[in-house]
Every structure is written in C-alpha cells, then in structure tokens.
Amino acid sequence: MITLEIQALENINQTAKKFIELIGNRTVFAFNGSMGAGKTTFIKAICESMGVKEAVNSPTFSIVNEYEAADGRIIYHFDCYRINKIEEAVDMGTEEYLYSGNLCFIEWSENIAPLLPDHIINVNIKETENGKREIQIEDETEKEEKKESEF
C-alpha cells in the first residue's frame, strides 16, 4: 500500500502527478471515500495533470464521462452513485469500458462490484485534520497474491 497526502487544495496537482507516476500500466481504479472526501476533485486534478483539455466534472447524471489525455490515452470517469441495480450498469455497457484497456476512474464502485475486474486498484481518500486528505493506494492483485502465499 502506498500513501500520499494532500496538504492543501493548492497542492493537489503535485499529488496528482505523483499518482500518475505510480499507476504504471494499471487501468481500473476505484476511488473510495465518504461523500465530500474529494474523489471528484482528485480525479479532476489527475486528468488536468495528464493534459485533458476539456472540462472535467462529476458524471453524476451521465454516469460516465470520456476524456482524452495529452498523450492520446482515453480516460473514462464513472460516478456510480445513482446506479441502483447492476442491470443498469450492464445495460449501459460498463463491462466494455472496464475491459477496454483504457483508464477507468470509478466513484462509488461498490454499486457495480460484480462487474469489476480482479486487477482493480483501490484509491481510498480520507479527510484528516485541517482539511488535509490522505490517499491510500492499494492493489487488489497484490493483496490476493499475499493471501495465497500465506497458505
């Protein structure tokens, strides 16, 4: 597990750049945290740091927004808060996005848990004292490999 910290909103782009350096060839990320923890704000900073030109905002009503990074990579930003039944996610083609090989940043991923790939990266955002944010990055694959090696 890797931990990053956002000391203040003015420093969020520095943390976003560190995050980008860490992601390597991983593609599917679940951004977890309570309402108002800063999931959308951090995703926006990541996209801006990757050179996305269009406005990055929460896809609360559209469920998914598509962006293009400066290097041509496609980024899908999901907000699954409004998904009540897994069938809704299936009907909109969520699995095609998740297994496309493109970057997928997912808020409220627990609402589509049965569709998520095994190789997901959890990005847990927690507000700490004085409005700071702690970001813990946890690779589910590594967690499973560790469990298997314990047997």
Secondary structure, DSSP 8 states (H G I E B T S, - for coil): -EEEEE-SGGGHHHHHHHHHHHHTT--EEEEE--TTSSHHHHHHHHHHHTT--S-----TTTSEEEEE-TTS-EEEEEE-TT--SHHHHHHTTHHHHHTSSSEEEEESGGGGGGGS-TT-EEEEEEE-GGG-EEEEEEEHHHHHHHHHHT-
